[in-house]
Amino acid sequence: MSSDELKKRAAEAALAYVEDLEVVGIGTGSTVGYFIAALSRIKHRLDGVVSSSEATTQQLKACKIPVLDLNAVGPLALYVDGADEVTRHLQMIKGGGGALTREKIIAAASEQFVCIADQSKLVDVLGAFPLPVEVIPMARSHVGRELLKRGGQPVLRENFMTDNGNLILDVYNLPILEPAKLEAELNNIAGIVTVGLFALRPANVLLLGTADGVQTLHP
Ligand code: 5RP
């Protein structure tokens, strides 16, 4: 079974978490693309959605799903998003698509974060996937030096600007021994907007698409 089929399985299973007349937060990426396709079948039951990126907004608009401003809707009951890596504690690396900052904001504003992923994303330890870090452009070199000091190898994502007008450094080989501690530490480096570690606010549920069906994991 291909990873796309497994992503689709996980995405379809997330529909069960959508309640009538609620506003749902929507992440970014190919797994989320399958979720949007599934959601469009029940869009008449929704008040609308909050989008985490321009790319997601375009997909939602193509499906005629109303996109609302987070400021206008207050706390959300549900956020659905994918991950680049996820552990059994439901801590994640995200930001492969570069949407980490808005994703983290919506996750923080949501009661329940349902992560949807194919089985290849489940890892014992985070960090084989390079850690995306969103950086204010003028701070690129300073932040790069700070990341080097901590043992990482930052690489500028080429020809890429985030929806917020910033840069992404993809950090290779960074030891992620205590994810929540490292997330807090990196968040404190001047010039970092967001780090793609989602450990302080992990997911509440992981729907993992496997060849045997969808596994539901809780931390
Ligand atoms: C985007 C993300 C995505 O959730 C992550 O990259 C997974 O993407 P995909 O579903 O395409 O495998 O964090 O910023």
Residues whose N, C-alpha, C, O or C-beta is under 5 A from the ligand:
A	BS01	5RP	T28 G29 S30 T31 V32 D81 G82 A83 D84 K94 G95 G96 G97 G98 A99 L100
